[in-house]
Amino acid sequence: MRDDATTVKIKTARGEREVEAAMGANLLGVFRANDIPIAAGCGGRGTCGKCGVITGGVKKLACETKVEPDMRVEIENEENSFAIVTDYAGGAAAAPPGECQRPRVAIDVGTTTVVLQLIDASDGRVVGTRSFLNGQRIYGEDVVTRIKYAGEGGLDTLNRAIRGGLLSAFCALCADAGLDRGRPEYICVAGNTTMMYLLLGHRCDSLGAYPFEPEFPIRERYTFSDVFGSDAFSCPVYLVPWVSAYVGGDITAGRLACRAGPDETALLIDMGTNGEMMLWSGDNIRCCSTAAGPAFEGGGIECGTGSIPGAISKVGLADGKFVCETIGGASPIGICGSGALDASACMLRGGYMDESGRMNDPYFGDGVVIAEGAGGGKIIFTQKDIREIQLAKSAIRAGVEIMLKVSELSADRIDTVYLAGGFGQKLCLESAVEIGLIPEALREKIRASGNSSLGGCVKICRDMKMMDAARALAKKAREIQLNTHPDFQDLFMEHMMFGQEDE
């Protein structure tokens, strides 16, 4: 051990680790250097409050803490138990491990999570699944923060983080099935445009600056080494075509996964940080993205957390008191996106706030206690949290309204609304309609589609002709630039109000 180094003992849900670190080093930097997952939504700038640790009996932020002699640290908000969505509409039940005749691998590279599935193309079975949290999260929870970090010299770090995790999971997936380096036949990968740039090691500057045009083209076919940075396997890798800088291959793949009939008029919404949407009616295909922010994923919320055991995922009112359900039935540790949405609806219904989103006295200053947390702490919902939900729901709703207008469709003409991702699975429809996130006319038309990006990749793995369909879809789609649309600001302000004010 160097003279200026010490041992840091770090307690996680998986046990305790000992790492060597320089005295006075930034603790978040130590976590990054040793691949120890922890939430760091703001990228370590001290503004999100998510990298909480306990050291010496005191709660601190890892990004603001320096390494001390023989330090002991407990990560407060454990990331290793994050609930990763691996199912999708129309997905076949997983088969027991066995001989795989025609192995192909489908991969969804999400901003938060990554999922790999091994498919036997001879019969379409899913014969293996691996998933993990995207290691880039410790450098920022959204694409904007990561684009900024990459531009400040962190591109190689972000590239290694995702490639390392992918290679490890891929090798484990193939080892489970006894596959050698000459197999699988091919790999299909989907993700948003920023994730694909970071995976390939491309500069991201153009994605984060006006006019937000991708600087580098993305080919459809690469070698395994091009994508994974390793020659451990020799199979080709296909990337699902994307539409634009902020409507990526994950939405193209998601459209493939939707079990839509040929005459169906439908809307696909991914309510992540980027708020990607696609609306189609025959060959009329429109898409857009809107800066919804991370509130629907628990980000930006004072007591927010991801989808981990103990996260409050449902909130109701009974006899004037809040009633909460947590993931896994564990003691409450925070509130995730679906719970925050429910809490907002309960605030409106229970008279804790008015339709403008302003909390009534005496809650305006201190917030409302939603539940007693594990360890005796209180889980509160604040005025700032309400504003975060307002901004997110208004951005999504305004985007939906403009998509309908440009397509010359009314909401009642929509046959189905597909909600992608974990948020869509946990969403309480009544709450979404009550606060005005979803138009009343779409109430009975919503279907949770799970990990639709993965589902689209699986379709391509079962039938390579679906890659032709993805290519055609990406070419036909026409993006609506919401930031320059003349109605966006007016609709955004209108839908900042809670409720169905347009009815």
Secondary structure, DSSP 8 states (H G I E B T S, - for coil): --TTEEEEEEEETTEEEEEEEETT-BHHHHHHHTT-----TTSSSSSS---EEEETTEEEEGGG-B--TTEEEEESS--TT------BTT---B--S---SSEEEEEEE-SSEEEEEEEETTTTEEEEEEEEE-GGGGG-SSHHHHHHHIIIIIHHHHHHHHHHHHHHHHHHHHHHTT--TT--S-EEEEE-HHHHHHHHT---GGGGSTT---SS---SEE-HHHHHS--S----EEE---SSSSS-HHHHHHHHHS---TT-EEEEEE-STT-EEEEEETTEEEEEE----SGGGTTT-TTB--S-TTEEEEEEEETTEEEEEEGGG----EE-HHHHHHHHHHHHHTTSB-TTS-B-TTHHHH-EEEEE-GGG-EEEE-HHHHHHHHHHHHHHHHHHHHHHHHTT--GGG--EEEEEHHHHHH--HHHHHHTTSS-GGGGGGEEEEESHHHHHHHHHHH-THHHHHHHHHHHH-EE--GGG-TTHHHHHHHTTSSS-TT-
